[in-house]
Amino acid sequence: MTPPPTQVLAPCPGRVLAMAEVPDPVFAEEMVGPGVAIEPDPGSTVVVSPIAGTVLKVHPHAFVVLGDGVGVLVHLGINTVRLDGAGFEVLTSQGSQVAAGDPMIRWDPATIPDSADGQDISTVVPVVVMDAPRGSVTSDAVGGPVQAGDLLFTTA
């Protein structure tokens, strides 16, 4: 049975990028799943849940929410795992029920270093539909600005 379409909302303000523009081949080639990314606005930001559901996983730099038959990963930056949580404040807990728009993590992209442990770091935020076929997500928001809570795309 196919899950019903899910509206996926922007978890933070910024400019929407096509997944192919993410500076990491695992995301850019949709190996994790299809979606879009956000080049976040600078300044302290509360990143919110893009869908309603259960917090399946939460780390300082990423979280997964499992909604009605769909899981969405929000990954705050590329190679940010190397920061060991520095610069991130987790505002939720694994197993929690959340509504779309509920606070998840606070961070300030302007304070994230350009590199750590010899790896380049990017603040680009991929928003990925887990276990969905490559190319199955399109978004009219690509290229434009969004605010947290704006519609990014609807799952098929």
Backbone as JSON Lines, residues from 0, in Angstrom:
{"i":0,"aa":"M","n":[0.84,-1.19,0.0],"ca":[0.0,0.0,0.0],"c":[0.88,1.25,0.0]}
{"i":1,"aa":"T","n":[0.59,2.18,-0.85],"ca":[1.36,3.42,-0.96],"c":[0.91,4.39,0.12]}
{"i":2,"aa":"P","n":[1.88,5.0,0.83],"ca":[1.47,5.98,1.86],"c":[0.85,7.21,1.19]}
{"i":3,"aa":"P","n":[-0.02,7.91,1.92],"ca":[-0.61,9.12,1.36],"c":[0.45,10.19,1.17]}
{"i":4,"aa":"P","n":[0.21,11.14,0.25],"ca":[1.17,12.24,0.07],"c":[1.34,13.02,1.38]}
{"i":5,"aa":"T","n":[2.57,13.45,1.62],"ca":[2.89,14.22,2.82],"c":[3.48,15.56,2.41]}
{"i":6,"aa":"Q","n":[2.96,16.63,3.01],"ca":[3.56,17.95,2.78],"c":[4.78,18.06,3.67]}
{"i":7,"aa":"V","n":[5.93,18.38,3.06],"ca":[7.18,18.54,3.78],"c":[7.5,20.03,3.83]}
{"i":8,"aa":"L","n":[7.62,20.54,5.04],"ca":[7.82,21.98,5.25],"c":[9.29,22.31,5.45]}
{"i":9,"aa":"A","n":[9.65,23.55,5.17],"ca":[11.03,24.01,5.37],"c":[11.34,23.99,6.87]}
{"i":10,"aa":"P","n":[12.46,23.36,7.27],"ca":[12.82,23.31,8.68],"c":[13.53,24.57,9.16]}
{"i":11,"aa":"C","n":[13.98,25.41,8.21],"ca":[14.7,26.64,8.59],"c":[14.6,27.63,7.44]}
{"i":12,"aa":"P","n":[14.88,28.9,7.72],"ca":[14.84,29.89,6.64],"c":[16.12,29.85,5.81]}
{"i":13,"aa":"G","n":[15.98,30.21,4.54],"ca":[17.15,30.26,3.66],"c":[16.73,30.19,2.2]}
{"i":14,"aa":"R","n":[17.69,29.82,1.34],"ca":[17.45,29.69,-0.09],"c":[17.44,28.22,-0.46]}
{"i":15,"aa":"V","n":[16.41,27.81,-1.2],"ca":[16.24,26.39,-1.55],"c":[17.15,26.03,-2.73]}
{"i":16,"aa":"L","n":[17.85,24.91,-2.56],"ca":[18.75,24.39,-3.59],"c":[18.25,23.03,-4.06]}
{"i":17,"aa":"A","n":[18.55,22.7,-5.32],"ca":[18.32,21.35,-5.79],"c":[19.3,20.43,-5.08]}
{"i":18,"aa":"M","n":[18.92,19.18,-4.85],"ca":[19.79,18.24,-4.15],"c":[21.13,18.09,-4.87]}
{"i":19,"aa":"A","n":[21.13,18.2,-6.18],"ca":[22.37,18.08,-6.96],"c":[23.4,19.15,-6.6]}
{"i":20,"aa":"E","n":[22.95,20.25,-5.97],"ca":[23.86,21.34,-5.6],"c":[24.53,21.13,-4.23]}
{"i":21,"aa":"V","n":[24.15,20.08,-3.51],"ca":[24.73,19.83,-2.19],"c":[26.18,19.39,-2.37]}
{"i":22,"aa":"P","n":[27.12,19.99,-1.61],"ca":[28.54,19.68,-1.79],"c":[28.98,18.37,-1.12]}
{"i":23,"aa":"D","n":[28.2,17.31,-1.38],"ca":[28.51,15.98,-0.86],"c":[27.85,14.98,-1.8]}
{"i":24,"aa":"P","n":[28.63,14.07,-2.39],"ca":[28.07,13.16,-3.39],"c":[26.99,12.23,-2.85]}
{"i":25,"aa":"V","n":[27.06,11.85,-1.59],"ca":[26.05,10.95,-1.03],"c":[24.67,11.62,-1.07]}
{"i":26,"aa":"F","n":[24.62,12.91,-0.74],"ca":[23.35,13.64,-0.83],"c":[23.05,14.06,-2.26]}
{"i":27,"aa":"A","n":[24.04,14.62,-2.96],"ca":[23.83,15.15,-4.31],"c":[23.32,14.09,-5.28]}
{"i":28,"aa":"E","n":[23.79,12.86,-5.12],"ca":[23.37,11.78,-6.01],"c":[22.17,11.01,-5.46]}
{"i":29,"aa":"E","n":[21.53,11.56,-4.41],"ca":[20.32,11.01,-3.8],"c":[20.51,9.57,-3.32]}
{"i":30,"aa":"M","n":[21.72,9.24,-2.85],"ca":[21.95,7.9,-2.31],"c":[21.19,7.71,-1.0]}
{"i":31,"aa":"V","n":[21.01,8.78,-0.23],"ca":[20.25,8.71,1.02],"c":[18.76,8.76,0.7]}
{"i":32,"aa":"G","n":[18.41,9.51,-0.33],"ca":[17.03,9.68,-0.75],"c":[16.87,11.0,-1.47]}
{"i":33,"aa":"P","n":[15.73,11.2,-2.12],"ca":[15.48,12.45,-2.83],"c":[15.05,13.55,-1.88]}
{"i":34,"aa":"G","n":[15.1,14.77,-2.34],"ca":[14.67,15.91,-1.55],"c":[15.23,17.19,-2.13]}
{"i":35,"aa":"V","n":[15.38,18.17,-1.27],"ca":[15.99,19.45,-1.62],"c":[16.91,19.83,-0.47]}
{"i":36,"aa":"A","n":[17.61,20.93,-0.62],"ca":[18.46,21.43,0.45],"c":[18.18,22.92,0.64]}
{"i":37,"aa":"I","n":[18.6,23.41,1.79],"ca":[18.44,24.84,2.09],"c":[19.79,25.41,2.45]}
{"i":38,"aa":"E","n":[20.15,26.5,1.8],"ca":[21.31,27.28,2.2],"c":[20.79,28.21,3.29]}
{"i":39,"aa":"P","n":[21.1,27.9,4.56],"ca":[20.43,28.61,5.66],"c":[20.87,30.06,5.8]}
{"i":40,"aa":"D","n":[19.92,30.87,6.26],"ca":[20.24,32.25,6.6],"c":[21.16,32.25,7.82]}
{"i":41,"aa":"P","n":[22.09,33.22,7.91],"ca":[22.93,33.3,9.11],"c":[22.11,33.78,10.3]}
{"i":42,"aa":"G","n":[22.63,33.5,11.48],"ca":[21.96,33.94,12.7],"c":[21.37,32.76,13.44]}
{"i":43,"aa":"S","n":[21.19,32.93,14.73],"ca":[20.65,31.87,15.57],"c":[19.28,31.47,15.06]}
{"i":44,"aa":"T","n":[19.09,30.18,14.85],"ca":[17.87,29.66,14.24],"c":[17.4,28.42,15.0]}
{"i":45,"aa":"V","n":[16.09,28.34,15.21],"ca":[15.49,27.12,15.72],"c":[15.01,26.34,14.5]}
{"i":46,"aa":"V","n":[15.61,25.17,14.29],"ca":[15.23,24.29,13.2],"c":[14.01,23.51,13.65]}
{"i":47,"aa":"V","n":[12.97,23.45,12.79],"ca":[11.71,22.83,13.18],"c":[11.46,21.54,12.4]}
{"i":48,"aa":"S","n":[10.56,20.74,12.9],"ca":[10.21,19.49,12.23],"c":[9.48,19.8,10.92]}
{"i":49,"aa":"P","n":[9.87,19.12,9.82],"ca":[9.23,19.37,8.53],"c":[7.9,18.62,8.36]}
{"i":50,"aa":"I","n":[7.64,17.64,9.25],"ca":[6.4,16.86,9.19],"c":[5.98,16.5,10.61]}
{"i":51,"aa":"A","n":[4.74,16.06,10.76],"ca":[4.27,15.53,12.04],"c":[4.66,14.06,12.12]}
{"i":52,"aa":"G","n":[5.0,13.6,13.31],"ca":[5.32,12.19,13.47],"c":[6.11,11.92,14.73]}
{"i":53,"aa":"T","n":[6.89,10.84,14.68],"ca":[7.71,10.41,15.81],"c":[9.17,10.69,15.5]}
{"i":54,"aa":"V","n":[9.88,11.23,16.48],"ca":[11.32,11.47,16.32],"c":[12.0,10.1,16.39]}
{"i":55,"aa":"L","n":[12.45,9.62,15.24],"ca":[13.06,8.3,15.15],"c":[14.5,8.35,15.63]}
{"i":56,"aa":"K","n":[15.24,9.4,15.21],"ca":[16.63,9.6,15.6],"c":[16.85,11.09,15.79]}
{"i":57,"aa":"V","n":[17.69,11.45,16.77],"ca":[18.09,12.85,16.91],"c":[19.54,12.88,17.36]}
{"i":58,"aa":"H","n":[20.33,13.63,16.62],"ca":[21.72,13.91,16.93],"c":[21.84,15.43,16.94]}
{"i":59,"aa":"P","n":[22.92,15.99,17.48],"ca":[23.05,17.45,17.45],"c":[22.98,18.03,16.02]}
{"i":60,"aa":"H","n":[23.49,17.29,15.03],"ca":[23.58,17.81,13.66],"c":[22.53,17.25,12.7]}
{"i":61,"aa":"A","n":[21.62,16.38,13.17],"ca":[20.65,15.76,12.26],"c":[19.52,15.11,13.05]}
{"i":62,"aa":"F","n":[18.37,14.95,12.36],"ca":[17.26,14.22,12.97],"c":[16.39,13.6,11.87]}
{"i":63,"aa":"V","n":[15.67,12.54,12.26],"ca":[14.73,11.87,11.37],"c":[13.38,11.84,12.07]}
{"i":64,"aa":"V","n":[12.34,12.27,11.34],"ca":[10.97,12.19,11.84],"c":[10.23,11.2,10.94]}
{"i":65,"aa":"L","n":[9.56,10.23,11.56],"ca":[8.77,9.25,10.83],"c":[7.31,9.65,10.94]}
{"i":66,"aa":"G","n":[6.75,10.0,9.77],"ca":[5.35,10.41,9.73],"c":[4.48,9.28,9.25]}
{"i":67,"aa":"D","n":[3.4,9.6,8.6],"ca":[2.43,8.61,8.11],"c":[3.01,7.88,6.9]}
{"i":68,"aa":"G","n":[3.85,6.88,7.17],"ca":[4.43,6.09,6.09],"c":[5.63,6.72,5.42]}
{"i":69,"aa":"V","n":[6.11,7.84,5.93],"ca":[7.26,8.5,5.31],"c":[8.22,8.99,6.4]}
{"i":70,"aa":"G","n":[9.53,8.81,6.16],"ca":[10.55,9.32,7.06],"c":[11.28,10.47,6.39]}
{"i":71,"aa":"V","n":[11.52,11.53,7.13],"ca":[12.24,12.69,6.6],"c":[13.46,12.96,7.46]}
{"i":72,"aa":"L","n":[14.61,13.02,6.79],"ca":[15.89,13.35,7.43],"c":[16.19,14.82,7.2]}
{"i":73,"aa":"V","n":[16.55,15.52,8.25],"ca":[17.06,16.9,8.15],"c":[18.48,16.85,8.68]}
{"i":74,"aa":"H","n":[19.44,17.21,7.83],"ca":[20.86,17.1,8.18],"c":[21.44,18.51,8.18]}
{"i":75,"aa":"L","n":[21.81,19.01,9.36],"ca":[22.29,20.39,9.49],"c":[23.76,20.47,9.08]}
{"i":76,"aa":"G","n":[23.97,20.72,7.81],"ca":[25.31,20.88,7.29],"c":[25.92,19.58,6.82]}
{"i":77,"aa":"I","n":[27.05,19.72,6.14],"ca":[27.81,18.59,5.62],"c":[29.1,18.49,6.44]}
{"i":78,"aa":"N","n":[29.42,17.3,6.9],"ca":[30.57,17.01,7.77],"c":[30.47,17.66,9.14]}
{"i":79,"aa":"T","n":[29.28,18.11,9.53],"ca":[29.1,18.72,10.84],"c":[29.15,17.7,11.97]}
{"i":80,"aa":"V","n":[29.06,16.41,11.64],"ca":[29.22,15.37,12.66],"c":[30.6,15.5,13.32]}
{"i":81,"aa":"R","n":[31.57,16.01,12.58],"ca":[32.94,16.17,13.09],"c":[33.05,17.23,14.2]}
{"i":82,"aa":"L","n":[32.0,18.0,14.41],"ca":[32.01,19.03,15.45],"c":[31.61,18.47,16.81]}
{"i":83,"aa":"D","n":[31.27,17.19,16.87],"ca":[30.89,16.53,18.13],"c":[29.84,17.31,18.92]}
{"i":84,"aa":"G","n":[28.88,17.89,18.21],"ca":[27.78,18.58,18.87],"c":[28.02,20.04,19.17]}
{"i":85,"aa":"A","n":[29.27,20.52,19.02],"ca":[29.56,21.94,19.3],"c":[28.78,22.83,18.34]}
{"i":86,"aa":"G","n":[28.08,23.8,18.88],"ca":[27.32,24.75,18.07],"c":[25.87,24.35,17.86]}
{"i":87,"aa":"F","n":[25.45,23.22,18.44],"ca":[24.08,22.73,18.28],"c":[23.44,22.52,19.65]}
{"i":88,"aa":"E","n":[22.16,22.85,19.79],"ca":[21.41,22.58,21.01],"c":[20.17,21.76,20.65]}
{"i":89,"aa":"V","n":[20.13,20.52,21.09],"ca":[19.0,19.65,20.8],"c":[17.82,20.06,21.68]}
{"i":90,"aa":"L","n":[16.65,20.24,21.05],"ca":[15.46,20.73,21.75],"c":[14.35,19.68,21.84]}
{"i":91,"aa":"T","n":[14.63,18.46,21.4],"ca":[13.63,17.39,21.4],"c":[14.3,16.11,21.88]}
{"i":92,"aa":"S","n":[13.56,15.04,21.93],"ca":[14.17,13.78,22.33],"c":[13.66,12.65,21.44]}
{"i":93,"aa":"Q","n":[14.51,11.64,21.29],"ca":[14.17,10.48,20.49],"c":[12.91,9.84,21.06]}
{"i":94,"aa":"G","n":[11.98,9.46,20.17],"ca":[10.73,8.85,20.59],"c":[9.59,9.83,20.81]}
{"i":95,"aa":"S","n":[9.9,11.13,20.82],"ca":[8.86,12.14,21.03],"c":[7.92,12.22,19.84]}
{"i":96,"aa":"Q","n":[6.68,12.57,20.13],"ca":[5.72,12.89,19.07],"c":[5.84,14.39,18.8]}
{"i":97,"aa":"V","n":[5.95,14.76,17.51],"ca":[6.08,16.17,17.15],"c":[5.06,16.53,16.08]}
{"i":98,"aa":"A","n":[4.68,17.79,16.08],"ca":[3.86,18.34,15.0],"c":[4.79,19.04,14.02]}
{"i":99,"aa":"A","n":[4.35,19.19,12.78],"ca":[5.12,19.97,11.83],"c":[5.3,21.37,12.41]}
{"i":100,"aa":"G","n":[6.53,21.86,12.43],"ca":[6.82,23.18,12.98],"c":[7.31,23.18,14.41]}
{"i":101,"aa":"D","n":[7.31,22.0,15.07],"ca":[7.82,21.94,16.44],"c":[9.34,22.11,16.47]}
{"i":102,"aa":"P","n":[9.88,22.8,17.49],"ca":[11.33,23.01,17.6],"c":[12.09,21.69,17.75]}
{"i":103,"aa":"M","n":[13.21,21.57,17.04],"ca":[14.02,20.35,17.08],"c":[15.45,20.63,17.56]}
{"i":104,"aa":"I","n":[16.12,21.59,16.89],"ca":[17.53,21.9,17.19],"c":[17.74,23.4,17.0]}
{"i":105,"aa":"R","n":[18.55,24.0,17.88],"ca":[18.94,25.41,17.71],"c":[20.4,25.43,17.27]}
{"i":106,"aa":"W","n":[20.71,26.29,16.28],"ca":[22.1,26.47,15.83],"c":[22.22,27.83,15.18]}
{"i":107,"aa":"D","n":[23.45,28.26,14.94],"ca":[23.72,29.48,14.2],"c":[24.72,29.11,13.09]}
{"i":108,"aa":"P","n":[24.25,29.0,11.85],"ca":[25.13,28.6,10.75],"c":[26.37,29.49,10.63]}
{"i":109,"aa":"A","n":[26.26,30.77,11.05],"ca":[27.39,31.7,10.94],"c":[28.53,31.33,11.89]}
{"i":110,"aa":"T","n":[28.24,30.51,12.91],"ca":[29.29,30.15,13.88],"c":[29.96,28.81,13.55]}
{"i":111,"aa":"I","n":[29.49,28.14,12.51],"ca":[30.05,26.83,12.14],"c":[31.37,27.05,11.4]}
{"i":112,"aa":"P","n":[32.44,26.37,11.8],"ca":[33.74,26.56,11.13],"c":[33.71,26.01,9.7]}
{"i":113,"aa":"D","n":[34.66,26.48,8.89],"ca":[34.77,26.04,7.49],"c":[35.33,24.64,7.36]}
{"i":114,"aa":"S","n":[36.04,24.17,8.41],"ca":[36.6,22.82,8.35],"c":[36.81,22.29,9.77]}
{"i":115,"aa":"A","n":[36.93,20.95,9.85],"ca":[37.22,20.27,11.11],"c":[37.87,18.94,10.76]}
{"i":116,"aa":"D","n":[38.9,18.59,11.49],"ca":[39.61,17.33,11.26],"c":[40.04,17.17,9.81]}
{"i":117,"aa":"G","n":[40.41,18.29,9.16],"ca":[40.86,18.24,7.78],"c":[39.76,18.07,6.75]}
{"i":118,"aa":"Q","n":[38.51,18.13,7.17],"ca":[37.37,17.99,6.25],"c":[36.66,19.34,6.11]}
{"i":119,"aa":"D","n":[36.32,19.69,4.86],"ca":[35.52,20.9,4.63],"c":[34.14,20.72,5.25]}
{"i":120,"aa":"I","n":[33.61,21.81,5.78],"ca":[32.27,21.8,6.36],"c":[31.42,22.8,5.58]}
{"i":121,"aa":"S","n":[30.2,22.39,5.3],"ca":[29.22,23.26,4.65],"c":[28.02,23.35,5.59]}
{"i":122,"aa":"T","n":[27.33,24.49,5.55],"ca":[26.13,24.64,6.38],"c":[24.86,24.31,5.6]}
{"i":123,"aa":"V","n":[24.97,23.85,4.38],"ca":[23.79,23.47,3.58],"c":[23.01,22.38,4.32]}
{"i":124,"aa":"V","n":[21.69,22.52,4.33],"ca":[20.8,21.62,5.08],"c":[19.98,20.75,4.11]}
{"i":125,"aa":"P","n":[20.4,19.5,3.88],"ca":[19.57,18.6,3.07],"c":[18.31,18.18,3.84]}
{"i":126,"aa":"V","n":[17.19,18.14,3.11],"ca":[15.91,17.67,3.62],"c":[15.53,16.51,2.72]}
{"i":127,"aa":"V","n":[15.61,15.29,3.26],"ca":[15.58,14.08,2.45],"c":[14.41,13.17,2.83]}
{"i":128,"aa":"V","n":[13.73,12.65,1.81],"ca":[12.71,11.63,2.02],"c":[13.41,10.29,2.0]}
{"i":129,"aa":"M","n":[13.38,9.6,3.12],"ca":[14.06,8.31,3.25],"c":[13.31,7.22,2.48]}
{"i":130,"aa":"D","n":[14.08,6.28,1.92],"ca":[13.5,5.11,1.25],"c":[12.56,5.46,0.11]}
{"i":131,"aa":"A","n":[12.79,6.57,-0.55],"ca":[12.0,6.95,-1.73],"c":[12.89,6.84,-2.97]}
{"i":132,"aa":"P","n":[12.32,6.57,-4.13],"ca":[13.14,6.43,-5.33],"c":[13.82,7.74,-5.74]}
{"i":133,"aa":"R","n":[15.02,7.61,-6.3],"ca":[15.74,8.77,-6.83],"c":[14.84,9.53,-7.8]}
{"i":134,"aa":"G","n":[14.93,10.85,-7.74],"ca":[14.18,11.68,-8.68],"c":[12.69,11.78,-8.39]}
{"i":135,"aa":"S","n":[12.23,11.23,-7.27],"ca":[10.78,11.23,-6.99],"c":[10.3,12.5,-6.29]}
{"i":136,"aa":"V","n":[11.23,13.41,-5.99],"ca":[10.84,14.67,-5.35],"c":[11.17,15.82,-6.28]}
{"i":137,"aa":"T","n":[10.18,16.65,-6.53],"ca":[10.4,17.9,-7.25],"c":[9.84,19.02,-6.38]}
{"i":138,"aa":"S","n":[10.39,20.21,-6.54],"ca":[9.96,21.32,-5.7],"c":[9.94,22.61,-6.5]}
{"i":139,"aa":"D","n":[8.82,23.3,-6.42],"ca":[8.71,24.62,-7.04],"c":[9.48,25.67,-6.25]}
{"i":140,"aa":"A","n":[9.91,25.32,-5.04],"ca":[10.61,26.28,-4.17],"c":[12.08,26.45,-4.55]}
{"i":141,"aa":"V","n":[12.65,25.52,-5.35],"ca":[14.08,25.57,-5.69],"c":[14.43,26.93,-6.31]}
{"i":142,"aa":"G","n":[15.49,27.54,-5.79],"ca":[15.96,28.82,-6.29],"c":[15.43,30.0,-5.52]}
{"i":143,"aa":"G","n":[14.39,29.78,-4.74],"ca":[13.78,30.89,-4.03],"c":[14.02,30.84,-2.54]}
{"i":144,"aa":"P","n":[13.63,31.92,-1.86],"ca":[13.77,31.95,-0.4],"c":[12.59,31.24,0.26]}
{"i":145,"aa":"V","n":[12.84,30.68,1.45],"ca":[11.77,30.11,2.27],"c":[11.96,30.55,3.71]}
{"i":146,"aa":"Q","n":[10.87,30.53,4.42],"ca":[10.89,30.71,5.87],"c":[10.57,29.36,6.48]}
{"i":147,"aa":"A","n":[10.97,29.14,7.72],"ca":[10.62,27.89,8.41],"c":[9.1,27.75,8.37]}
{"i":148,"aa":"G","n":[8.65,26.57,7.97],"ca":[7.21,26.29,7.91],"c":[6.6,26.45,6.52]}
{"i":149,"aa":"D","n":[7.35,27.05,5.57],"ca":[6.86,27.14,4.19],"c":[6.89,25.76,3.55]}
{"i":150,"aa":"L","n":[6.01,25.51,2.59],"ca":[5.97,24.24,1.9],"c":[7.2,24.11,1.0]}
{"i":151,"aa":"L","n":[7.96,23.01,1.21],"ca":[9.11,22.71,0.34],"c":[8.67,21.84,-0.82]}
{"i":152,"aa":"F","n":[7.96,20.73,-0.51],"ca":[7.47,19.81,-1.53],"c":[6.45,18.87,-0.91]}
{"i":153,"aa":"T","n":[5.76,18.14,-1.76],"ca":[4.82,17.11,-1.32],"c":[5.33,15.78,-1.83]}
{"i":154,"aa":"T","n":[5.36,14.76,-0.95],"ca":[5.83,13.45,-1.38],"c":[4.82,12.83,-2.34]}
{"i":155,"aa":"A","n":[5.31,11.94,-3.18],"ca":[4.43,11.3,-4.19],"c":[3.52,10.3,-3.52]}
